[in-house]
Amino acid sequence: MHQVVFDRSDEQIVGKHTPDPLRYAFSGKRGPHAGGAMSPVPPPFVQKTLSDAFQFSGKKGNRCLYIHIPFCRVRCTYCNFFQYASSKSLIADYFAALVKELKFKAAQPWTQSYPFQAVYVGGGTPTDLSAEQMLTLGKLIREHFPLTSDCEITLEGRVNRFDAGKFESALEGGFNRFSLGVQSFNTKVRRAAKRLDDGDVVMATLQKMVSYNAAPIVIDLMYGLPYQTPENWQEDLESYLESGVDGVDLYQLIEMQNLPMARLVEQGKLPEPADTAAKASMFEVGVNFMAMHHQKRLSVNHWASSNRERSSYNSLAKTDAQVLPLGAGAGGNVNGISTMQTRDMETYIAAIEANEFASAMAFRSQGSESFNGAIKAAFDKGVLLKRDFAEWFERLMPLFKEWENRGLVTISPFAVSLTMAGQFWSVNLATNLLSVIQSQDKVEAAVC
């Protein structure tokens, strides 16, 4: 097989020649996740396609369950996922439909054929469910789905109004991991982002949950927010250790148009958030801090302070694992069919009541999802091992060498490892590599 051909002068692919690739290799991050090629299923055939996908067991492999709870009390200024303001009556109607969808999909032959390694209840703010709903949901998951004995069942949420009663109900329901969006412990930074509690309340609540010693507690911290400085970012990192939680994700703020933060900045109500170079510096500080304090690195963005934290769902979702989606706005893939469920509440509930799939769109895999998943997982880990990519490792060597010349990777006989700069730009690199491969496939197909 021939080595890949690409435009070596295209800085969008290979990066810029710069003495500071961490901050300036690319003009900006391309997005939160790397993507892949899919072909759309025509709308009239979506229901039949999904029904067929669920009728046979398919291949044995990793499986995850994703359940979406599309409610928040307040929309954070940086958030692109907000759907509905929390309302007891609306949540009750939604939860009833969600339970029906859960039982419908759980009964399908595909679902029952192999066990699930990880379950993630995300949002939105799943902790806006009532204590009773959390208990019910956890029990339904364990009752209706085949789960591995070590299945990680995560409940995502925020500290606000996640009191002891709710926490204990979630534990009783069978949730065994909790992922909480802290973003910052600094009250001024939190208020500007529309986070609802002061930093000292967040700290006290986290430490209370940790004191149960019942399940791993992990948090998200975000860098690049308005009013965030190198000093209070350092304090956030130190607060992570002080809290005693089991792990942390460090995420950079991704500027997206038409979000509340952008409008507030335009109106002069918020200062400009950090630029890419400043965020790169904060990433470097975070990585070095974690290494200094001997935190176990699970990915380019995630660390564990104890052996209890595995981050199974997040790791598996970046591979070729199949993900069963439940709820309005949930996305996943089953037997080569990827789907995004409708975000509109009325449409979702109507579809479930009609015993239909609540899919807004579906896509058919082009047969490369396993390889694409392996690529994305490798970049998420920060290293591409030769043994995992066979002949593609050599075929891609020209691209790897261009990246090495720009300080983004280091090449050894058996691996390509991301440098600090490469880790910061990992999504760009993964996306670019997949783009090069897809272009190569098209050229070879045309020749054939």
Secondary structure, DSSP 8 states (H G I E B T S, - for coil): -------TT-HHHH----S-HHHHSSSS---SS----EEE--GGGHHHHHHHHTTS----S-EEEEEEE-EESS--TT-S---EE--HHHHHHHHHHHHHHHHHHHTSHHHHHS-EEEEEEEES-GGGS-HHHHHHHHHHHHHHS-EEEEEEEEEEE-STT--HHHHHHHHHHT--EEEEEEE-S-HHHHHHTT--S-HHHHHHHHHHHHHH-SS-EEEEEEES-TT--HHHHHHHHHHHHHHT-SEEEEEE----TTSHHHHHHHTTSS-----HHHHHHHHHHHHHHHHHTT-EE-SSSEEESSTT---HHHHHTTTT-EEEEESTT-EEEETTEEEEE---HHHHHHHHHTT---EEEEEEE-S-HHHHHHHHHHHHHTEEEHHHHHHHHHHTHHHHHHHHHTTSEEEETTEEEE-HHHHHTHHHHHHHHHHHHHHHHHHHHHH-
